Amino acid sequence: MKTADLMMEAASLPLEERARLVDSLLQTLNPADDSTTDAWLALAKRRLDDMRSGRAEAISGEAVFEKVRRRLEQ
């Protein structure tokens, strides 16, 4: 199969399947280091626990982008 044909076939997949395909291909270019993966997973679990326990408060994406826009305007 030619690359162009493969790309057209991939583009016709549903969004979730395309995302999985892209993630899989990117991992072949830059394989994850187990220690790095473990560190990110531990951080994500801590942050989720902080959110669930009330130690951290969620900020909407729009609020974050507004804060960034204000900083860039200065």
Secondary structure, DSSP 8 states (H G I E B T S, - for coil): --HHHHHHHHHTS-HHHHHHHHHHHHHHHS---HHHHHHHHHHHHHHHHHHHHTSS----HHHHHHHHHHHHH-
